[in-house]
């Protein structure tokens, strides 16, 4: 299992519609609206890097998504 955080930047005025589309995506564990350089962060769980690429392709296909930045989790420490 591969975990990743996908940071998403949307075009102005498209946040709500992008969020609605993202709710239907497979392999998405959580979606959060964030402040800063990006608008949304998605926590994803996939079986392999091919599935991660497919998920990012699906996100790029959503109208209103400007750019993504994917960060693969190498090690997660639970406190």
URDA-V423948 format. One record per residue. N is the residue number from 1. PSI is psi in whole degrees, 0 to 359 (999 if undefined). Layout:
BEGIN
((N & PSI) (N & PSI))
END
This chain:
BEGIN
((1 & 132) (2 & 131) (3 & 146) (4 & 153) (5 & 129) (6 & 115) (7 & 133) (8 & 130) (9 & 130) (10 & 160) (11 & 148) (12 & 132) (13 & 1) (14 & 1) (15 & 310) (16 & 316) (17 & 324) (18 & 316) (19 & 317) (20 & 320) (21 & 322) (22 & 335) (23 & 338) (24 & 359) (25 & 141) (26 & 151) (27 & 14) (28 & 120) (29 & 318) (30 & 158) (31 & 132) (32 & 140) (33 & 131) (34 & 163) (35 & 151) (36 & 212) (37 & 338) (38 & 164) (39 & 328) (40 & 146) (41 & 132) (42 & 133) (43 & 122) (44 & 146) (45 & 119) (46 & 164) (47 & 327) (48 & 175) (49 & 332) (50 & 316) (51 & 323) (52 & 318) (53 & 319) (54 & 319) (55 & 315) (56 & 326) (57 & 319) (58 & 319) (59 & 317) (60 & 332) (61 & 348) (62 & 127) (63 & 128) (64 & 349) (65 & 125) (66 & 315) (67 & 154) (68 & 162) (69 & 114) (70 & 129) (71 & 113) (72 & 134) (73 & 121) (74 & 323) (75 & 135) (76 & 131) (77 & 117) (78 & 134) (79 & 999))
END
